[in-house]
Amino acid sequence: MFTNLDTAYLAVYIMLTGDSSSVSNWSLTENPTLTLLMVLFSFFTTIYLMNLFIGCYQILLVKQIKKNYFYF
């Protein structure tokens, strides 16, 4: 699945949806590089999503504060 760049993109997209069958045939104990890549991918995806949610929350908060200042 990871032999070509196109299929690698497809495998990563499928992994994002929660299906890890594209890497299930590989033993994680025999491939420490694959284990490291999966951990790094999960870590950086989590950091990215948290930053995205914090940014969206900040935008909503600023809009609410401006709305409250309008009443005074």
N, C-alpha and C positions, 0 to 999 in steps of 0.2 A: 504494500500500500504506500510506502514511503520511497519508492524507487524513482518516481518522477515528481517534479515540482507541483504539477497539477493535481495529482492524486494525494500528495502531501497536504495541500490546501484543503482538499475534500475531507481527508482524515481528521484534520484539526477542526474543521467545521462540525463534523459528526461528533467529535469529542466534546465540543462546546455544548451540543444538545444533550449530552449525558450518556451517549452510547460509547463505551470504550472497547467495543469488539474489534476495532482496527488494530489494537495493540494487545489483545488478549492472547494471541497465539505466541507471543514472545514472553519468555520467562524473565521477570524483573530481577531475579537474583543472579541470572547469568549475564544480564545487560545493565551494568550500573549506569551507563551513559543514558539509557532510556529512562531509568528511574530518576536520575538527576533532571533530565529534560521535563518529565512529567511534573515533578515537584516545582521546578522553576516556573513552568507554565501556569500551574495552579496558583502559585504565590503571586506572580505578576498580574494575572487576570483578576485576582481578588483585590489587589492594590488598585488597579485601574477602575474596577467597578465601585469601590469605596470612594475614590476621588470623584467619580462621575455623580454618585448619589449626594455627596457632600456639596458639590457645585450646584446641583439642582436644588437642594435644600436652601443654599445660600441665596439663590435667585428668588425663591419663594419668600424667604425671610425679608429680603430687601424690599420686595413689592409690598409686603404686609406693613413694614415700617413706614414706607412712603404713604401708604393709604391711611395709617393712623395719624401721621403728621398733618394730613390734609384736614382732619376734623378739628384741629386746634387753631 
